[in-house]
Amino acid sequence: MRMYDNPVLPGFHPDPSVCRVGADYYMVCSSFEYFPALPVFHSRDLVNWRQIGNVLDRAGQFEVPEDLAVSDGIYAPTIRHHDGRFHVITTHVGGGGNFLVTAERPEGPWSDPVWIDLPGIDPDLAWDEDGTCWSAVAGVGLARIDPAAGKVLDGPVPVWSGSGMADPEGPHLYRIGEWWYLMVAEGGTADGHSVSIARARSPRGPFEPAPHNPVLSHRSTGLPIQCTGHADLVQAADGSWWMVLLGTRPRGFFPKFHVLGRETFLVPVEWADGWPCVGTVRERYEAPAALHPFPPEPARDDFDAPALAPHLISPRRRPDGAWSLAERPGWLTLHATGDSLDRPGHTFVGRRQQHHDCRVATRVDPGQGRAGLSVRMDEAHHYDIEVCRGTVSVLARIGPVRQCVAQLVVPEGPVTLAVEFCSADAPRPAEGVRAGGPDTVAFSVESSDGGATVAELDGRYLSTQVAGGFTGRVIGMYVTEGSAGFDWFEYIGRGAADR
């Protein structure tokens, strides 16, 4: 029996939405304040996913104010394929509201946004047999829209507000057989998160709730996967049904902490008496009939390609003058646009942390600049290891406190900076008490003088429970003074369950 491991898309990839076109599946996730925005993934089996681009990958599509609040930006997209085109509808919180983009190919190019005067967040898309386009929004209201013109033709009118829990959101409307199904997330996206569903003969209702709502929730359980909700349904080519949803994997002693953000999980769906039944979201399942894995991505990016890899992201924006792959061939050159990671506007290029245990490293030539490697939740919660004129420093920003934790003198010239994450469940020998946090974050440097660990820090302060917000850790290269060159950037994950 072939098995697959959850999550199928680890790391900060919340609010998944999926569609099938023939034998291929495509998925998008929320990206909030990061650019490029709305990552697009492709799969042949719903288990193995490969990022093929970003929906919003040019400045004209995704304009944000420089002071856009953390966890604002792109919320809860829906992807659908209709009439030969891919459609993605989503909300730009803090930057204009709801809009829709289309493309002939999922890799893009995607159109410029068509803005829709539709109130609320988390818009959905569904088409009737006669071509009528419906959009449900959090709340839950339903509107008839013209997606090409961006016009609301009717509504939104309230149709069903869930089973009575807080924050009914993330609605998805489906025509399955003779019924219209409306599925929503409820209970907030934290520990009370859940999925409920209702059905009606018409998209306008009246909707009859499922007798076993919520159809999915891990609230008030000790299960290793928590915060389960915000789901989307898809039927496979063999007729089986599946659900993608977000969840978290908290670690550490009470209260547990999750550091990777909300991740994407996959569960099989059975139907009984016309209702979907899910059960517990487990860490391992029997795999679909045929698996189609992709070749593994190289651990090291040598910056030899003509463009940055699609999984590399930056907070809010990435001005053309802030980075270059051509200025020094084979290197990523970064130019400072701000003098501190504590404020928006800095130069940062990184990737999501996707494994609880992993090592991230880069070889940097700082020249006369100040450059390094940062583990980021937001401007008020980050750990950094940086080099400047022969001194390597480890810095910690936790809320209102910023401190230089340790320093080490190294020869001037290129150095390798590394961050290693290790689960921290063992007791501390000196104190005889539990470490408490989810992991230990160790910072090291390698230079012509050799290698050394500079500092070790508790990972709990870079968790959602401390920092708040809807994202997870992002690890990246940065420059806050002058310019610097990065020869390579390497990410090595450990642990089969983290994929």
C-alpha positions in Angstrom: 0.0 0.0 0.0 1.5 3.4 -1.1 1.1 6.2 1.5 1.5 9.9 1.4 2.4 12.3 4.2 0.6 15.5 5.3 1.0 18.3 4.9 1.3 18.1 1.1 2.4 21.7 0.9 4.4 22.5 4.1 5.2 25.9 5.4 3.3 29.1 5.2 0.7 28.2 2.5 -2.7 28.9 3.9 -6.2 29.1 2.5 -5.6 26.6 -0.4 -7.9 26.6 -3.4 -7.7 23.9 -6.1 -9.1 23.1 -9.5 -8.7 20.2 -11.9 -8.2 20.4 -15.7 -8.1 17.0 -17.2 -5.4 15.0 -15.4 -3.8 18.1 -13.9 -4.5 20.0 -10.7 -3.7 23.6 -9.9 -3.6 25.3 -6.5 -3.2 28.8 -5.1 -2.7 30.0 -1.6 -2.8 33.3 0.4 0.4 35.3 0.4 -0.5 38.4 2.4 2.1 41.2 2.3 4.7 39.2 0.3 5.7 39.8 -3.4 5.5 38.0 -5.8 2.0 37.2 -4.6 -0.4 34.2 -5.0 1.9 31.3 -5.6 0.6 28.8 -8.2 1.3 25.1 -7.9 0.8 22.1 -10.3 0.2 18.5 -9.5 -0.7 15.3 -11.3 -1.8 13.4 -8.2 -2.9 16.0 -5.5 0.1 14.8 -3.3 3.2 16.0 -5.1 3.1 19.8 -5.9 5.6 22.0 -7.8 5.4 25.8 -7.9 5.2 27.0 -11.5 4.9 30.7 -10.9 3.0 33.5 -9.1 -0.3 35.0 -10.2 0.9 38.5 -9.2 4.5 38.8 -10.4 4.8 42.3 -11.7 4.6 45.6 -9.9 1.6 46.9 -11.9 -0.6 44.0 -10.7 0.2 44.2 -7.0 0.8 47.7 -5.7 1.0 48.2 -2.0 1.7 51.1 0.3 5.2 50.8 1.8 3.6 50.8 5.3 1.1 48.0 4.5 0.3 46.3 7.8 1.7 42.9 8.5 -0.8 40.2 7.4 -2.7 42.6 5.2 -2.4 42.1 1.4 -3.7 39.0 -0.5 -6.3 37.0 1.3 -8.0 33.7 0.5 -8.0 33.3 -3.3 -10.2 31.0 -5.3 -8.9 29.3 -8.5 -11.3 28.0 -11.2 -11.1 26.9 -14.8 -14.0 28.0 -17.0 -14.5 28.4 -20.7 -10.9 27.7 -21.5 -9.3 30.2 -19.1 -8.0 30.1 -15.5 -9.7 32.6 -13.1 -8.4 33.7 -9.7 -10.5 35.9 -7.5 -9.1 37.3 -4.2 -9.0 40.2 -1.8 -6.3 42.8 -1.5 -6.8 44.0 2.1 -5.3 47.4 2.5 -5.0 47.9 -1.2 -8.3 48.1 -3.1 -10.6 45.2 -2.1 -11.7 42.4 -4.4 -10.4 41.7 -7.9 -10.2 39.0 -10.5 -7.4 38.0 -12.9 -7.3 35.5 -15.7 -4.8 33.5 -17.8 -4.8 31.0 -20.6 -2.0 29.1 -18.9 -1.5 28.7 -15.2 2.1 29.6 -15.5 0.9 33.0 -16.8 1.1 35.7 -17.8 -1.9 36.6 -15.8 -4.0 39.7 -16.6 -4.0 42.9 -14.8 -6.6 43.0 -12.0 -10.3 43.6 -12.8 -11.6 45.3 -9.7 -15.0 44.3 -8.5 -17.2 46.5 -6.3 -18.0 43.6 -4.0 -18.0 44.1 -0.2 -16.3 41.6 2.1 -13.4 39.3 1.8 -12.7 35.7 0.5 -14.6 35.9 -2.7 -15.5 32.7 -4.6 -16.4 31.9 -8.2 -19.0 29.4 -9.6 -20.8 29.3 -12.9 -24.4 28.0 -13.6 -25.2 26.0 -16.7 -26.5 29.1 -18.5 -23.2 30.9 -17.9 -24.3 33.0 -14.9 -21.3 33.7 -12.6 -21.8 33.7 -8.9 -19.5 35.0 -6.2 -20.0 34.2 -2.5 -18.1 36.3 0.1 -17.4 35.9 3.8 -20.5 36.5 5.8 -22.0 34.6 3.8 -23.5 36.7 0.9 -24.0 35.7 -2.7 -23.8 38.0 -5.7 -24.3 37.6 -9.4 -21.4 39.2 -11.2 -20.0 40.0 -14.6 -16.4 38.8 -14.2 -15.1 40.4 -17.4 -16.4 43.8 -16.6 -16.0 43.6 -12.8 -19.6 44.5 -12.2 -22.0 43.3 -9.5 -25.2 42.6 -11.3 -27.3 41.4 -8.3 -26.6 41.3 -4.5 -24.8 40.3 -2.5 -27.7 38.9 -0.5 -27.3 36.7 2.6 -27.9 33.0 1.9 -26.4 31.1 4.8 -24.3 32.1 7.7 -23.0 28.7 8.8 -23.9 26.7 11.9 -23.6 29.7 14.3 -19.9 29.8 15.1 -17.8 32.9 14.7 -16.4 34.3 11.5 -18.1 32.4 8.7 -15.7 32.9 5.8 -13.8 31.3 2.9 -17.0 30.2 1.2 -17.0 27.9 -1.9 -20.1 27.2 -4.0 -20.3 24.0 -6.0 -22.8 22.4 -8.4 -22.6 18.6 -7.7 -25.3 16.5 -9.3 -28.7 18.1 -8.7 -27.6 20.1 -5.6 -25.7 23.3 -5.0 -23.4 23.0 -2.0 -22.0 25.9 0.0 -19.0 25.1 2.1 -17.7 27.6 4.7 -15.0 27.9 7.3 -16.2 28.8 10.8 -14.8 29.4 14.3 -11.9 31.7 13.3 -8.6 30.4 11.8 -7.1 29.5 15.2 -7.9 26.5 17.5 -11.7 26.7 16.9 -11.4 26.4 13.1 -13.8 24.1 11.4 -15.6 23.4 8.1 -19.4 23.3 7.6 -21.6 22.8 4.6 -25.1 23.3 3.4 -27.0 22.5 0.2 -29.9 23.8 -1.9 -31.6 23.3 -5.3 -30.6 26.8 -6.3 -27.6 28.9 -5.6 -30.0 31.5 -4.1 -31.1 28.9 -1.5 -32.7 28.2 0.8 -29.8 26.2 2.1 -30.2 23.1 4.3 -27.3 22.6 6.6 -25.6 19.2 6.9 -26.9 17.3 9.9 -23.4 16.5 11.0 -21.9 20.0 10.9 -19.1 20.8 11.3 -18.0 18.2 8.8 -14.4 18.8 9.9 -12.8 20.3 13.1 -10.0 19.4 15.4 -11.0 21.9 18.1 -10.6 20.7 21.7 -8.5 17.7 20.7 -5.0 16.7 21.4 -4.3 15.8 17.7 -1.0 16.8 16.3 -2.7 18.8 13.5 -4.7 21.8 14.7 -6.6 24.8 13.3 -8.1 22.6 10.5 -10.4 24.6 8.2 -10.7 26.8 5.1 -11.2 24.0 2.7 -11.8 23.4 -1.0 -13.2 20.3 -2.7 -12.0 18.7 -5.9 -13.0 15.5 -7.8 -10.2 13.5 -9.2 -10.2 12.0 -12.7 -11.0 8.6 -11.3 -14.2 9.9 -9.7 -12.8 10.1 -6.1 -13.3 13.2 -4.0 -10.6 15.1 -2.0 -10.4 18.1 0.2 -7.5 20.5 0.6 -7.5 22.6 3.8 -5.2 24.5 6.1 -3.9 23.3 9.4 -1.0 23.9 11.8 1.5 21.6 13.6 2.2 23.1 17.0 5.3 22.0 18.9 6.9 22.4 22.3 5.5 22.3 25.9 2.3 24.0 26.9 1.3 26.3 25.4 2.5 24.8 22.1 3.7 27.1 19.3 3.5 26.8 15.6 6.2 28.5 13.6 5.8 27.4 10.0 2.4 29.1 9.7 -0.7 27.5 8.4 0.0 24.7 5.9 -1.9 22.8 3.2 -3.2 19.3 4.0 -5.0 16.8 1.8 -7.7 14.4 3.0 -10.0 11.9 1.1 -13.7 12.6 1.1 -16.5 10.0 1.2 -20.2 10.8 0.4 -23.1 9.5 2.5 -26.8 10.5 1.9 -25.7 13.3 -0.3 -23.2 14.8 2.2 -19.4 14.9 2.2 -17.8 13.1 5.2 -14.1 13.7 6.1 -13.2 12.4 9.5 -9.9 13.2 11.3 -7.0 14.8 9.4 -4.2 12.4 9.8 -0.4 12.7 9.1 -0.5 9.6 6.8 -3.0 8.3 4.3 -3.3 5.8 1.5 -2.2 7.5 -1.6 -4.3 8.1 -4.7 -4.1 5.3 -7.4 -1.0 6.6 -9.2 1.6 9.0 -7.8 3.5 11.4 -10.1 6.4 12.9 -8.1 8.5 15.6 -9.6 12.3 15.6 -9.7 13.5 17.0 -6.4 14.4 20.7 -6.4 18.2 21.3 -5.9 19.0 22.4 -2.4 21.3 25.1 -3.6 20.5 28.1 -5.8 23.6 29.3 -7.5 21.9 32.3 -9.1 22.8 31.2 -12.6 19.3 31.5 -14.0 18.1 34.7 -15.7 15.4 35.3 -13.1 14.8 34.6 -9.5 13.1 31.3 -8.6 9.3 31.7 -8.1 9.5 30.6 -4.4 11.8 33.6 -3.5 9.7 36.4 -2.0 10.1 39.8 -0.5 8.0 41.9 2.0 5.6 44.2 0.2 7.7 44.9 -2.9 11.0 44.2 -4.7 12.1 47.4 -6.6 14.1 46.7 -9.8 17.0 48.7 -8.5 17.3 46.7 -5.3 18.5 43.5 -6.8 20.3 42.1 -9.8 21.4 38.8 -11.3 23.3 40.4 -14.1 25.5 42.9 -12.2 27.8 40.1 -11.1 27.0 36.9 -13.1 26.5 33.9 -10.9 25.7 36.1 -7.8 22.6 37.8 -6.5 23.5 41.4 -5.8 21.4 43.3 -3.3 21.4 47.0 -2.7 20.1 48.6 0.5 16.8 50.4 0.3 16.4 50.8 4.0 18.8 50.8 7.0 16.9 48.4 9.3 14.8 45.2 9.2 12.8 46.8 12.0 10.9 49.0 9.5 9.3 48.4 6.1 11.2 49.3 3.0 14.3 47.1 3.5 15.9 44.9 0.9 15.1 41.2 1.6 14.9 38.1 -0.6 13.9 34.8 1.0 11.8 31.7 1.1 9.3 30.0 3.5 10.6 27.7 6.2 9.0 24.4 5.3 10.6 21.9 7.7 10.8 22.0 11.5 14.3 20.7 11.3 16.4 22.3 8.5 19.5 24.3 7.7 19.7 27.4 5.6 23.0 28.9 4.5 24.4 31.5 2.1 27.8 32.7 1.0 28.0 36.5 1.1 30.5 39.0 0.1 29.6 42.1 2.1 32.2 44.4 0.6 31.8 47.6 2.6 28.1 47.0 3.2 26.1 45.4 6.0 24.4 42.1 4.9 23.1 38.9 6.4 20.6 36.1 6.8 17.3 36.8 8.7 14.6 34.6 10.1 11.5 36.7 9.8 8.0 36.8 11.1 7.6 40.6 10.8 9.4 43.8 11.4 9.0 43.3 15.2 9.9 39.7 15.3 13.1 38.5 13.6 16.5 36.9 14.3 19.4 38.0 12.1 23.0 37.0 11.6 24.9 39.7 9.7 28.4 40.6 8.7 29.9 44.1 8.4 33.5 45.1 8.0 35.0 42.0 9.7 32.4 41.5 12.5 29.6 38.9 12.5 26.7 39.8 14.8 23.6 37.9 15.9 20.7 40.2 16.5 17.3 39.5 18.0 14.2 41.7 17.7 11.3 40.6 19.9 8.5 43.1 20.2 9.9 46.4 21.5 13.3 44.9 22.4 16.2 44.8 20.0 19.5 43.3 21.2 22.8 42.2 19.8 23.2 38.7 21.3 26.7 37.9 20.3 29.6 39.0 18.0 32.6 37.4 16.4 35.5 38.9 14.6 36.3 37.3 11.2 38.7 38.1 8.3 37.2 40.5 5.8 35.9 39.0 2.6 33.3 36.4 1.7 31.9 34.3 4.6 29.2 31.6 4.9 26.4 32.4 7.2 24.1 29.6 8.4 20.9 29.1 10.5 19.9 25.7 11.8 16.6 24.8 13.3 16.3 21.8 15.7 13.3 20.6 17.6 13.6 21.4 21.3 11.6 18.7 23.1 14.4 17.5 25.4 14.9 18.8 28.9 17.7 21.3 29.5 20.4 19.4 31.4 21.4 22.5 33.5 18.0 23.4 34.7 16.3 20.0 34.6 13.2 21.6 33.0 11.6 21.4 29.6 12.9 23.8 27.0 9.3 24.8 26.3 9.8 26.3 22.9 9.2 24.6 19.6 12.8 24.6 18.5 16.3 26.0 18.9 17.6 28.4 16.3 21.5 28.2 16.0 23.6 30.7 14.0 27.0 29.9 12.7 29.7 31.4 10.4 32.4 29.9 8.2 35.3 32.0 7.1 38.9 31.5 6.1 39.6 31.1 9.9 37.2 28.1 10.1 33.7 27.7 11.5 32.0 28.7 14.7 28.6 28.8 16.3 27.9 32.4 17.2 24.6 32.0 19.2 21.6 29.8 19.9 18.1 31.3 20.5 14.7 30.0 21.6 12.4 29.7 18.6 9.2 30.4 20.4 9.6 34.2 19.9 9.3 33.7 16.2 6.0 31.9 16.4 2.4 32.9 15.6 1.5 32.6 19.3 4.0 35.4 20.1 4.1 37.5 16.9 0.5 37.1 15.9 -0.7 37.4 12.3 -1.5 35.0 9.5 2.0 34.1 8.1 4.9 31.9 9.1 8.6 32.1 9.1 10.5 33.3 6.0 14.2 33.0 5.9 16.1 35.4 3.6 19.1 37.4 2.5 19.2 41.1 3.3 21.3 44.2 3.0 20.8 47.3 5.2 23.8 49.3 4.2 25.5 49.6 0.9 25.5 46.6 -1.4 26.5 42.9 -1.1 26.8 39.9 -3.3 25.4 36.4 -2.5 27.1 33.6 -4.3 24.5 30.9 -3.4 21.6 30.2 -1.1 21.0 26.8 0.2 18.0 25.2 2.0 18.3 21.6 3.4 15.2 20.2 5.1 15.2 17.1 7.3 12.4 14.7 8.1 10.3 12.6 5.7 7.0 13.8 7.3 7.8 17.4 6.3 8.2 16.3 2.7 
